[in-house]
Amino acid sequence: MGLSPESIGIDTWVVDFVLLDEWNKPLTDFVAYRDSRTDGMMDEVFKTFMKERLYLETGIQFQKFNTIYQLYSIKQNFLYAALQ
């Protein structure tokens, strides 16, 4: 046919992750979206990022398990632990 793709899109369901250091060693435990750590994090994130802007920039649905809310939870827990 002589057609060549000009772009590729990848759609995944990957919201479990681990933070790695520069040598690919885990900095934290592996985390999964199936826990309560992100309860309330959407509202906290929306205090910093307008909901409409977040959707415009990412195009993701508003689900409490999305990585942005997981990362925000880690940040909040890290800051809380550092102040203790």
Solvent accessible surface area in square Angstrom, and as a share of the most:
residue,aa,sasa,rsa
1,M,216,0.97
2,G,82,0.79
3,L,143,0.71
4,S,91,0.59
5,P,115,0.73
6,E,176,0.79
7,S,97,0.62
8,I,150,0.76
9,G,74,0.71
10,I,146,0.74
11,D,141,0.73
12,T,87,0.51
13,W,171,0.60
14,V,106,0.61
15,V,17,0.10
16,D,58,0.30
17,F,42,0.17
18,V,31,0.18
19,L,55,0.27
20,L,85,0.42
21,D,38,0.20
22,E,138,0.62
23,W,176,0.62
24,N,113,0.58
25,K,125,0.53
26,P,75,0.47
27,L,115,0.57
28,T,49,0.28
29,D,121,0.63
30,F,149,0.62
31,V,25,0.14
32,A,33,0.26
33,Y,52,0.20
34,R,161,0.59
35,D,65,0.34
36,S,77,0.50
37,R,54,0.20
38,T,2,0.01
39,D,77,0.40
40,G,48,0.46
41,M,31,0.14
42,M,41,0.18
43,D,96,0.50
44,E,54,0.24
45,V,1,0.01
46,F,45,0.19
47,K,154,0.65
48,T,92,0.53
49,F,98,0.41
50,M,133,0.59
51,K,90,0.38
52,E,120,0.54
53,R,142,0.52
54,L,11,0.05
55,Y,114,0.43
56,L,143,0.71
57,E,110,0.49
58,T,67,0.39
59,G,46,0.44
60,I,66,0.34
61,Q,126,0.56
62,F,60,0.25
63,Q,71,0.31
64,K,85,0.36
65,F,34,0.14
66,N,17,0.09
67,T,49,0.29
68,I,51,0.26
69,Y,0,0.00
70,Q,0,0.00
71,L,77,0.39
72,Y,43,0.16
73,S,2,0.01
74,I,35,0.18
75,K,110,0.46
76,Q,64,0.29
77,N,83,0.43
78,F,141,0.59
79,L,82,0.41
80,Y,142,0.54
81,A,65,0.50
82,A,69,0.54
83,L,151,0.75
84,Q,148,0.66
